[in-house]
Amino acid sequence: MNMTKTQLELTFEAPTMKLGRVEQRNGRLARARWWFDQMHEVVDRAFDWSTAPAPPPEQTCLTLIKAQ
């Protein structure tokens, strides 16, 4: 068994990668396009609701009571 006496160093930090403005913009545009595509699908799958028919006219009589 060959063991070395060097220390292994591990870091938990993610490597920092700087994206250019074009890549950032393209990523935002792609996410926005995906979102709007999803919303268009929802609207396309929606069904039309028919409005309720108007109720028949109703005549009411108010009885007025004289205050004493």
C-alpha positions in Angstrom: 0.0 0.0 0.0 1.6 3.2 -1.2 0.4 6.3 0.8 1.5 9.7 0.2 2.0 12.3 2.9 0.3 15.1 1.0 -2.8 16.7 2.2 -5.9 16.7 0.0 -7.7 19.9 -0.1 -11.5 20.1 -0.8 -13.5 23.2 -1.1 -17.2 23.6 -1.1 -17.3 26.8 -3.1 -18.6 26.5 -6.6 -16.2 27.7 -9.3 -17.1 31.2 -10.3 -17.9 31.4 -13.9 -18.7 34.8 -15.3 -21.2 34.8 -18.1 -21.1 37.5 -20.6 -24.1 39.8 -21.0 -25.1 38.1 -24.2 -25.3 34.7 -22.5 -27.2 36.2 -19.5 -29.7 37.9 -21.8 -30.1 34.7 -23.9 -30.8 32.7 -20.8 -33.4 35.2 -19.6 -35.0 35.3 -23.0 -35.1 31.5 -23.1 -36.8 31.3 -19.7 -39.3 34.0 -20.6 -40.1 32.2 -23.9 -40.6 29.0 -22.0 -42.9 30.7 -19.5 -45.0 32.4 -22.2 -45.3 29.1 -24.1 -46.6 27.5 -21.0 -49.2 30.2 -20.5 -50.3 30.0 -24.1 -50.8 26.3 -23.7 -53.0 26.9 -20.6 -55.1 29.5 -22.5 -55.4 27.2 -25.6 -56.6 24.3 -23.4 -59.2 26.5 -21.6 -62.8 26.0 -22.6 -65.4 28.7 -23.2 -67.9 29.2 -20.5 -71.5 30.0 -21.5 -73.1 32.9 -19.7 -76.1 32.2 -17.5 -79.4 33.1 -19.1 -81.0 36.3 -17.8 -83.5 35.7 -15.0 -87.1 36.4 -15.8 -88.4 39.8 -14.7 -89.8 39.9 -11.2 -92.2 42.5 -9.9 -91.9 43.2 -6.2 -94.1 45.3 -4.0 -92.7 47.3 -1.1 -94.9 47.9 1.8 -94.2 51.2 3.4 -94.9 51.5 7.1 -95.7 54.9 8.6 -93.4 55.9 11.4 -95.3 56.7 14.6 
